[in-house]
Amino acid sequence: MSTDDVPAASRFDFWRGIFAERDQSMALEGDPGAFHGNLTRFTAGELKITSVKSSPLVTRSGASADHGETNFSLQLVHSGQCLLRHAGAETVAETGDMFIIDPRRSYELAFRNPVQGLVLTLPRMRFGGHAEALEALAGRRMNLNGGSAAVLSGFVRSAWDQLVERDGEEWPESASAVIWELLTAALQGDRAGAFGGSRADDLRRRAIALIDSRLLDPEFRSSSIAGELGVSARYLQQVFAEVGTTPSRILLARRLDAAAARLRHPDKRCRITDVALEGGFSDLSYFSRAFRRRFGVAAHSYRSSLGATTAGWDSGAPSA
């Protein structure tokens, strides 16, 4: 669904109507005269994935005793920055950050610049006793300093880009199975998933963790992964092909995300060339092309547009 084919004067009301269908308590505030939005939904098994692209907006939702009984919402900032007030916490989330929303409690989500979010609707009953862990996380950034949560964020964003936006394919159930495995591991402190997992699931998780640990090493190549994990390159390719991606795509996506994170902080200004070279890229032209493909703008434009937005929000403040 998109506002592109809707008359400009009616776009904001059209957008509000989309969300009112599922949550009548939701209120939206924005600039009706300049509003644009695009929403894409896919369902794979028990998992529902929604991409929301929007002009600057403030979204408020009251507590619900209905849909909150059945679902959690895992929200991932695919590009941009937002401010979340929920469950007694106030959190600034940037590109790659994830947080849980419990619809049984009210929340406010605001962003000053265009943003894209990926929303995973998670059936509460799927988690059993782990539902309490999700409730405790509501309104707070998930720790992305390594571990399964970091791998989950990188996998979801990379998979969405490659399976949906680039290739026009639908989200396969195999990719959803990987997401369940990683989310379960994150909730259990990286122990084995409570919902089971195959040897292929474990290999993908170990491969992505290895990639994460070697991102900044310019000598590290996707061709090195199989050898370090003790499997053949062909088998590793097959394992990732099951979820519609490749080790090289994951490595590229994670390196680009790390580069973008450096560019978002004006207190750590450095040359684009340095960001690329120190981020594992030896070919500056390749870095520039890849960065533009992933984020839609050149690296210098990305830094200029997003760097200023951090001035009003203390993104370094810890969650309550």
N, C-alpha and C positions, 0 to 999 in steps of 0.2 A: 504494500500500500504506500502511496506517495502523494504529496501535495502538488506535484509538478503539473498535473492536469486539472487542478482545481483553481478557479478564479482567485486572484490574489486576495480579494476582500473576504473570501470564505475559507481560506486555508486554515486559519487558527481554529475556527469553529469545527471544521472537518477533523482536525487533529484531536481536539478535545472529545469529539464524539467517539473516536476510535477507543480511547481509554475509558470513557464513561461506560462503554458496553461491558467491561469486566470489573470495574470498580467505580460505583456511583459516588463514593466519597472523595474521589480524586479531583483536585482543583489545579489548573494550570495557569501560570502567569507568564506573559511574554509580549513581544511586539507584534501585534496582529498584521501590521502593514508590511513587515519584512520577514515573515515566518516561512520556513521551509522544513519539511520533515519527510523521512522515509523509514518504513518499517517492513522488515522481512522476517517471516516465521517458518521454522521447520520443526517437525516432530520425528524423533527416532526412538522407537520403543517407549519407555517411560519418560524420556527426557524431551523437554521442549526448549528450543533455542530461538531467541528473538534478537535481531539486530535493530537498534533504534538510532537513527541519525537525526539530529535536530539542531535548529538555530538556538541561540541562548534562551533558557527557559527555567522556570521554577515550578517544581512539581510537589504538591502536598497531598498526602493520603491519610485519611483517618483510620483508626484501628478497626479491624474487621473481625467479627466472630465467625464468619462463614468460610471464605476461601483460605483464611489463615490456618484453619484446622487441617488442611490437606496439603499445603505447599509451603516451601521456603523459596526465596528468590536469591540466587547467586548472581551478583552484578559485577561485571568486569569492564573497566574503562579501556576501550580499544584505542581510542585517540582522544586527546583533550584532557580536561581537568574538571572535577566537580566537587561540590561541598555537600556532605550528607549529615543530617541531624536525625538520629534514630536511637531509640532504646537508651536514652540518657547520655549518648556520646555525640561528639561533633568531630567529623573526620574529613580531611581534604584528601581526595584520591586522584592520582595522576595516571598517565598511560601505563597500562599493565597491572594496576592495583585491582584487588578484588575485595568485595565485602558482602556480607549476608544481610538480607532484609527479611524480617519476620512480619508478615502482613497482619498479624494479630495486634501489632503495635503501630502507632502512627509514625510517619516519617516525612522529611522534607529533603528534596534533592534539587540542587541548584547548580547551574553552570553559566558562566559569563560569555563564553565563546562556543562556536559550534563544537559538538561532541558526538562521538559514536560509542554506544555502550552495547555490550553483549549480555543478554539476560538469560540465565538458565533456570527454568522452573523445575524445582526438585520436590517430588512427592514426599511429604513428611513421613508417611508410613514406611517408606523405603529404608529409612535410617534406624528404625527400631529404637534401641536404647541410646543411639548416638544423636537422636534429635535434641537432647539436652545440650550436647556440645555445640550444635548449631545455634541454639537459642542464646547460649552464652557469647557467641561470636557476633550476634546481631549488632549492626551499627559500627563495627570496628574493622579496620583493615586486617586482612589475613597476612601473616608474616611471610614475606617473599624472599627472605634472606636464606635461600637454599631450601632443600627439602622438596616434598611433594607439592606444596602449595605453589612454589615458584615454577615447577615443572608443569603443573596444571594450567597456570596462567599463560605460559608460553605456548603450550600445546593448543589450547582453545583458540587463541588469537591466530596462530599459524594455520590451524586447520580451517578456520572460518575463511581466511584470506584465500587459501589454496582450493578448498572444496567448493566454496560458494561464490565468492566475488570474482575469482580468477577464471575458474573452469565452468561455472554455471551448473555444477552438479548439486544434488541434494546430499544432506548430511547422512552418512551411513551409520547403521546401528553399531558397527564395529568401533567407530570413533566414540560413540556414546559410552560403550563399554569401557574404553580407556579412561574417559572422564570420571565414571563412577569409581574405577579402581584408584585413580589419583586422589580424588576427593576423600575417599574412605581412608587412604593412607595418611592424608594430611590431618584428618580428624584423630587418627590413632597415633600420631607422632612417628610416622614412617614405618610402623609395623605392618605386617601383612594385612591386606584388606579383608574386612569381615565378610564381604560379599563374594569372596573367592577371586580367582584370577588365574589365567593360563600362563604357561611358560613364555608365550609371546608377549603378554601384558608385562611380565616382569622384565623381559629383555628391553622392551620399549622404554620402560621407566628407568632402567639402568643406563640406557644409551642417552636419554635426555639429561639425566643427572651428570653423566660424563661430559656432555656438551657444555652444560652450565658451568662445570668446574674448569673448563679449558677455553672459555670464550675469548679471552684476551691474548691467547697464545697464537701469534700469526703463523706458526709452523703447524698448528693443529688443523687437520683437514678431515672432511667427512670420511675419506677413505681410511683414516686411521682408527675409526671407531670400532669396526668389526674386530680388528686384530687385538685391540686392548680389551675387548669383551670376550675374546676367545671363540668367536663364531666366524663363519665365512661371510664375505661381503654380500654374496648372493642371498644368503638366508636373511641377513639383516635388512636388505632391500625388500624382500618378500614380507617380512614382519611389518615394516612401515607401510608397505603398499596396501595391507589389509585395512588401514585407517586412512588411506588416500593421500599419503604424503611420503617424503623421503628423508633420510638423515641430513642430507645437504640442505634441504629446505628448512628444517628445524634449526640447524646451525646458523644459517643466514638470518632467519627471523630473530633469533635470540641476540645475535651480534648487533643487528639494527636496533633492537629495543634498548640494548645497553648504550649504544651511541646516542639515541634519542634522550635517554635519561640524563646523560651528561650535558646535552644541549639545553635541557630545561632549566638548568640552574645558573642564573646570571652571576652568582658569586664564584663560579668555577669557569669563567670564560677562557676559552682557548681557541686556537685556530681549528677550522673544520678539518684541515689536513691532519692535525694531531689527533683529533677525535677518531678519524678513520684508521690511521696507522696504529694507534694504541688500542683500538677496538678489534684488531685482528684482520684488518683489510690492508692488503698490499697494493691494490689497484684502485687509485682514487676515482677514476672514471666509473669503474664498476660500482664502487660505494655510492657515488652520486646517483647513478641510475637506479640502483636497488632501493636507496632511501626514498627517492621520489615515488617509486612504485608502491612502497609499503605505506607511506604517510601522505601521499598526494601532493607534497610540496618539496622544494629543494631544502637541503639541510640548513642553509643560512636563513631561509624564510621561516622554517620551523622554529629556529631559535628566536628570531625576532618577534614572531607572533605569540609564542607561548611563554617566553621569558618574562614578558611584562605582566602576565596574568597572575604570577605568583606573588606580586607585590601586595595585593589585598588580602591574601590568605596565607597563614603561616603553615605551609605544607610540612614543616619539620616538627610541628607540635604533635606530641603523642596523643593517641586516642584516649578518651576518658575511660 
